[in-house]
Amino acid sequence: MCQECKRRGMTTKGTIIHHKIEAREDLTLFWSADNLECICPACHNAEHPERSGGAKKVKPKTNVVKFYANNER
């Protein structure tokens, strides 16, 4: 059963396992059962519009530290 549809009071067959927090954001949660949910293809496409040709969803930036290489040794 699609968990996203269930939250909206609908009953839909879920066929895709979805990461609530994407793996690229936190790889430690990749196999965590608490981070996975079953959703239908329509809800999955809404969560990932960039995969079906739409624009990427804007996500709030977290505290990110970037490191760049330099020529010093």
N, C-alpha and C positions, 0 to 999 in steps of 0.2 A: 504494500500500500504506500502510495506517495505521501511522505510526511509533510511536505509543503502544502499539498492540496488539503490534507487532513487538518492542518492549522487553520485553513480557510473554510472548513466545514464541508468539503467535498470528498468524494470517494473516487480515487483514480488508482489504477494499477501502476505501481512503481517498478521500473526495470533497470534503473541505473543507480549504482552506488556513488554517492557524491561526498566529497570532503567539505565539511562546513568551513574549515579554515584551510585554504589551499596549501598544497605541499610546498610550493615555492616560497610561501610566507613562513612556514614552520615545519621543517622536515621531520622533527621529532614526533609530530602528531599524525604522520602518514598512516601508520597501522593502528592507531588508537581507535577502539570501537566507539568511544564517546565523540569522535570527530567525524564519524561516518553516518550517513543516512540514505535511505532508499527514496528516490524521487522519480517522477515520470519524465519522459523526454521533453515535454513542453516546459516543465519547470526547470530542467537542466539547461535548456536553450535560453531561458530567461536569465538564469544565473551566469551563463557564459555567452553573451551575445556576440563576442568577437569570433567565436568558432563558427557562427552561422552567417558571417558577413556583416554583422552589425558593429556598432562602436563599442569600445571597451567600457566597462563600468568604471566610474571614478571611485577609487578607494582612498580613504584617509591615509595620509602618510604617517608612518610610525617613526620612531627614532632610529634612523639609519645612519651608520657611519661608513663612509666610503674611503678606501685606501687606494692610492695611486702610486705606481712605481716611479722612481726618479733615477737619475744617472749617477747618484752618489754610491760609493762602495764602502 
